[in-house]
Amino acid sequence: MRPTFDRIDKVLAERADRLLEVRREIHAFPEVAWTEHRTSELVYSELTEAGLSPRRVGATGIVCDLPGSTGAATRRRIGLRADLDALPIPEETGLPYASTRSGISHACGHDVHTASVLGAGLALADLSVRGELPVGVRLVFQPAEEVQPGGAETFLQNGVIEGVEQIYAVHCDPKIEVGTVGSRIGSITSASDPITVTLRSHGGHTSRPHMTGDVVYALGQVIAQASGVLGRRMDPRAGVNLTWGAVHAGNATNAIPTSGTLMGTLRVLDVEEWARAGEVLDRAITQIVAPYGVEVEVNHVRGVPPTVNEASCVAHIEEAASDVVGEESVHLTEQSLGGEDFGWYLHRVPGAMVRLGVRTPGAPVADLHRADLVVDERAIVIGARMLARTAVIAGTAPAPAPLV
């Protein structure tokens, strides 16, 4: 495969400056979920100008198929996915191409993901024209990763995954240096489910709590006890975490309010335990507040599933990464309780996501979703080279077993 890889690198070397321009334009004009019109138009134009035939999915999604070379392998198709949306976070980097839109920025690196998948697609398109692409490839540019329900679910409903046997993605990681890649088999990110608990009673005076249902006290009991119940009712190896982020009830010191709400997030690393977590939590909360004479409503939204990397797919992308950055720079990465809607794709077909190092050597360790996030732009071509190689490697290997 060395001549093929050398050709990929040649194409990406020729296009590196343009990929950098594309990334900076996306970065300067960020768009939040479901509004990525300028971003998707830019991607569409770049693909069209390269002689490809992208198609739109919904208002802001883009999908583009690259045919494999003649033969049985052309019936196989590998997916490469990028996300397009930015976050409602102001940018504080001071970069010359910083966000021009107040309160919005690419603080999660989706601009880098998009440029990397675009670059990989252009390199693979060159192989396709030359009759050297061993497998069909579908480029997936998805909107709305940062919200729930998000773009992955919409794409699945629109059949974007149909005919795709395996799918791959990268995610920026500012904790590791550019030129390194983090990978692991199994759950790399967690399920992330928004939880809202609403308690109601007829309210009353704080001097007579026995004459009403005290929603404030009952909310406190849910805060204190619900996590402990989950810890004893669910497999402790499943990585279950319940954290409350907001509580609202009342506005007077001497009045018991008629309602109160509690909002948080349930996170689970194991798919099977995620499937039963809602029922366990709903029953636990109902039982916790039962003594206090309040009405209870639990709204558990199935947000995103765990992102579970399949073993053979991890082997393919690790092989590609090793060829690009060196075997010594491909590391086992930690599991994260963060959510990623790429998990919905891996709920349907095998695949893998790896962490792409974007920290400039010597720079402070940062994190995602920060207003001062700065990525080392050398990661763009590294990501593109790795994803393009992954498609070739996966396309020449036996297909993984379909998910049951």
N, C-alpha and C positions, 0 to 999 in steps of 0.2 A: 504493500500500500504506500510505500515511500514516494514513488512518483506522483501519486494522487495527492498525498499530503503536501509535497513540494508545490504542486499546482495551486492548492488552496492557499498556501502562504504567499505565493506570488500574486494572486488576485487580491488578497487582503492587504498586501504591502502597497499595491497600486491604489487601493480604495481607502487606505487608512485616514488620509486627510479628510476625505469627504465624510467618512463615518464620524470623525471628530466634529465636523461642522454640523452634522445632523444631530448628534447628541447635544451640542451646545444650543442649537435652535430649540430643541424640545425643552431643554433646561430653562431657557430664557422665557419661554411661553408655556408654563405648566398649566394643565387643565385637570380639574378634579373629576371623580368618577362620573361617567355617563356624559361628560361634556368634552371629550377628547377630540373635537372636530379638527382643529388645526394639526394636532399631532398625527391623527390617522390619515389626514390628507397628505401630509409630508411623507409618511411611509408609503402610501398608495402611489404617490408620484415617483418616489425612488424606485419602486418595484416596476412600475410601468416603463420608466425611462430605460430600465435594464432589459426591456423586451419581455417581461413577464406579464401574467394575466391575473392580478389579484382580484378578489371579489369582496364586497362589503358584507358584513354580517351586522344587522341592526344599524344604528346611526353612526357608530364610531369603531366597530370592530373590523378587522381585515384578516382574510385568510388567503394564502397563495400556495398552489400546488406546483411542485417541480416533478416532472416525469423522470423515472429511472431509465436506464439504458434498456435496449430491447432484450426481452427474455422473461423467464418466469419471475425473476426478482421484482419486475415492475409492478406486480400485483401486491407487493408489500409496500407499506408506507410508514415512515418515521415522522413523528411530530416534534417541532421545536417551538416552544411557547415563550412569548414576551408579554409583559403587562404595560399598559400605556398611561395609567392615571397618576396624578400627583396627589399631594396631601394638603389639607387646609392648615398649613403651618407657614408662617412667614420665614423668609430666608435671611440669614445673618452672616453670610460668608464673605461678602465684599468682593466676590469674583466679578470680572468684567462682563461675564455672561450670566450673572445672577438673575433670578426671577424678576421679570418686569411687572408681575401681577401681585398686587397687594394681598398678603395673607395666604399665598399659595406657593408651594415649592416642591421640587423633586427630592424630598428628604428621605426617600427610601431607595433611590437608585434605579427607578423604573426606566429612566432615560437611558441608563447604561444597558439595562436588559434589552431594550428595544433596539439600540444601535448594534448590540452584539448579535442578536438574532437576525437583524437585517444584513449584517456583514456575512454571517454564516450562510444565509440564503443566497446572497449574490455569488459567493464562492461556489456553492453547490450548483447554482444555476449554470455557471461556467462549465462545471463537470458534465451537467446534463446535456448541454449543447455539444460537447465534445464526445458524447456517448460513453462517458466514464463514470456516471453516477449509478452505483449498484442497486439503488432502491429509490422508490418514490419518497418525496419529502413534503410535508405540509408545514408551512410557516404560519404560526398562530399569533396574531397581535390582538390581545384581549383587553377590553376596557374594564374599569371598575373592579380592580382587585382589592381595593382598600375599604370596600363597604360590604354589607351583608343584607340581603342576598346580593351576590356580586356577579361579575362578568363571566366567570367560569360556568356557573349554573346556566346562565342564558346561552352561552356557547354550546353547552351540552344539549340543551333543549332544541337548538338549531342544527343539531347533527354534525357539529364541527369535528367531533371525535370519530365519527363513523369512517371505517376503513383504515384507521390508524391503529397499528399493532403495539406501538410503544411511543412514549413521549418524554422529552427532556427539557430542562430549564436550568438557568443559573439564578442565583440571588446574591446581590452585593453584600459583603460582610466587611465593615470598616474596622473590625477588631483584628483582622489578619492582613498581612502585607500583600501588596500587589505582587503577582507572580506566585502566589500560593493558592491552593484550592482545598476546601474542606468537604469531606464526603463521609457518608455512613450508610450501612444497610439498615432497613427498617425505618421507624418513625424519626424523621429529622425535624419536623414541626408538629405542633399539637392541634387537636380540635379546639375551636374557640366558639363558644356559645354564649350570646348575651342572655342574661337572666334578669327579669323584673318581677319583684314580689310586691303586691299591693294588698294592704290590710285596711279593713273598714269597720267602723262601729258607729253608734249614734253620738259619740263624744260626750263630754261633760266637764265638770269642774275638777281641778286637780286635788281639791280637798275631799272629794268623794269618788276615788278611783274604783271602789267596789260597786258603783252603780252604773258602770259602763265598761266597754271593752277598751283597755288601754293599748292603743295601737303603737305608741312610742315604745313602751316597755316590751311589747311583743316583738317589735322589729329588733330591739336589742338582743332578745333571746335568739332570733334567727341568725343575727350576726355572730353571736358567740358560739352557737351550737351546730349550725348546719355543716360547717367544714368537718367537725369532729364526727358527725354521723356518717358523712361520705367516707371518711378515713376508716370506718369500721364496717361499712356495708359494701365497699368496692375493693377490688384487688389492689393492694398497695403498690404492686409492680406496674400499675397502669398509668402512673404519673398524673393522678387526679389532683386538680387544684381549683378551689373556689375562692375568689377574691372579690370583695365588695368595693365598688368605686364611688357610690353616691347613695345618700340617704336623705329623704325629705319628709318632714312631718311637722305640721303646726307652725304658729308664729307668735305664740303668747306663753308667758311663764305660768299662767294660772288656768290654762284651758287644755283639756285632753282633746286633740283633734279628731275629726271624723274619719280621716284617712291618712295613710302614710305609704311611701314607696321606698323600695330598696333595689338598687341596680348593681349588677356585677357581671363577672365573666366566669364561666365554667370551662376549664381546660382539661383535656384528657389525651394522653399519648397513644393509648391502645384503642383500636377500632371497635373491638367487641364491647369493651367497657363503655366506650362513648355511646354505643347503641342503647345501653340500658341506663345511662346516667340520668337522663331526664326523669324517668319513672322513679328512680331512687330518690332524687332530690325533691321532687314534687311531694312524695309521700312523707319524707323527712320534715319538710317545712310545715305541712299540714298537721303532723303530729306535734311539732314543737309549739305551735301557737294554739293547739286545741284547748289548753286549760284557761285561756285568757278571754274567751267570749268574743272573738273577732272573726269577721269573714276574711277569707284568704283567697287570693288569685295568684297563681304562679304562671308567668309567661316565659317559657323556655324556647328560644329560637335556635333551631339547628343551624349554626353558622357555617363553619367549614370543618371538614373531617381532618384527622391527622394526615400529614404528607408522608406516606409510607413508601420508601424506596425499595424497589425489587432488586434482588441480589445480582442477577445477570446484567441488568441495566446499569447498576452501580459499577460492575466490572467494566462495561463498555466505556462509560464516561471517565472512569479512573484511568483506563488505558489511554484514552484521548488526552486527558489532563497530563499524564506522565510524559507523553510525547511532546507536549507544548511547554510545560514548566519544569519538567524533570521529576522523576519518581520521588526524590527526596522532598519535594515541595507539595506533595499530595498527602494530606493529613486526615486522620480521623477527626471529625468535628463533633461538637457537643449537640445533644438534643436541645431544642428550644420549645418553650411553652407558647411562643408566638404562633399566631394563625397565618395560614397561607392558602388561598383558594386553589392553588395548583393541586392540593389534596383531592379536589373533586375529580380531576382527570385521572389521578392514580387510584381513585375509587372504581374506575371503569376499565382502565388498561394499565399494564405494567409501565414503569418508567422510573425516572430519578431526577432529583434536583440536587445540585451541589452549591456550596458557598464559594463565591468568587472574591478573592482578596482584593480590596480597593484602598488600603491604607498605604500612603507613601512611607517608605522606611524612615524611621526616626520621628514621624509625626505622632502626636498624642493618640492614644486609643480612644475612639469615639463609639457612638452607637447610632442605630437607625432612628428615624423619626425625630431628629434633632435639627434645629434651625441652622446650626453651624456645620452640618455635614458637608465634607469635601471629599471627593473620591479622586483617586489617581487614575487619570484617563487612559493610561496604558492598559488598564483592565479591559477596555472595549475590544481591542484586537485579540487579546488573550482569550476572552470569552467567545469571540467569533471563531477563532481557530479551533478551540476545544469543541464547540458545538458542531461545527462542520465535520471534524474528524469523528465525533461520536456517531453522526448519521451514517458515515461510511462504514465504520466498524460494526455498528449494529446491523446495518443492511447486509453485511457479508457473513454475519454469524447466524446460527439458528434462531428463529423467533422464540421469545420467551413464552411459556405456557399462558394462555389467557386466564384472566382472573375469574374465579368461580362466582 
